[in-house]
Amino acid sequence: MSLPSLAPSARMGEQVVEALQAAILSGDLPPGTRLRIRDVAEQLGTSVMPVREAMTRLEEAGLVESLPYRGAIVRAFSPDEMLDVYDVRSMLEAEAARRGGENADEALVSRMVARYARARDAIEVGNHVAFLDRDEEFLQELYAAAGNLVLLETIRSLWRRSRSFKLFGVRGESAGDPSTLLGYQDDLIEAVNQGDGALAARVVTESIGRATAAIRNGLRGTGAGTTD
């Protein structure tokens, strides 16, 4: 386990949460990793108190769990549990895409195009974590246009829960033809450019559907994952 040393700050508690969350979401702390509080505090250069508080917050966020006799570990999600997450994601993201598409303007399309270009640049150099970050930013532009902050934050929370599966998918698919990771974005941009919320919702639903199929098949060793 490798974590960055943090500089003393009045925001130490927040910094600890951010450092651990970043390490989990990037895959540096994979599912099942044991998080010994004193070891984490030593690596981050802080006391145990902010680390204990961070563990509680990460457990509430669904990224960490406490097990008897083992303490805190990075939470691992079963394929069945993740299928439930993707089912909810499909419903919520389709609605966010529909509303966002109906509220679209030229500025939104321009922002999405710019985000898409950054995602493409990241996958072209093989930076899987950066690609996921940029791809989520691409979708957030559209979902934010739906005008419902609770909907957006709920979707972002589900993304964090499914991050290890998303990363699995990107790494698996980019081992073949990385361009396959960039298919749905063009269709979504076109739908938004037309102001067609129903089409935007359909593009998102189909993309998440492919990811759901990948969980059913890829994680059993019969196929690869996808970006979503």
Secondary structure, 3 states (H helix, E strand, C coil): CCCCCCCCCCCHHHHHHHHHHHHHHHCCCCCCCECCHHHHHHHHCCCHHHHHHHHHHHHHCCCEEEECCCEEEECCCCHHHHHHHHHHHHHHHHHHHHHHHHCCCHHHHHHHHHHHHHHHHHHHCCCHHHHHHHHHHHHHHHHHCCCCHHHHHHHHHHHHHCHHHHHHHHHHHHCCCHHHHHHHHHHHHHHHHCCCHHHHHHHHHHHHHHHHHHHHHHHHCCCCCCCC
